[in-house]
Amino acid sequence: MAKMDEIRFVAGPVIQRYNDKIEGERQAALKAQEDAAAKKRAEEAKKAAADPQPAPDTEMKDADAETVQPDSVEEK
């Protein structure tokens, strides 16, 4: 037991520094992803503001209800 306690005493700070490094790298990667997503959203918003969407097509209410076939088309 004494030997295991000695190993834990020596290895504990090393393991803690390693875990801190891994956590720091994970946080940096997460921040980079968030920054990239924010940049993409900003570009899309800028593009949308510069190029507004056209009005959607509306249904023509004054068109004939029947479909008119051209003279050269025969129905079978």
Buried (B, 14 or more C-beta within 10 A) or exposed (E): EEEEEEEEEEEEEEEEEEEEEEEEEEEEEEEEEEEEEEEEEEEEEEEEEEEEEEEEEEEEEEEEEEEEEEEEEEEE
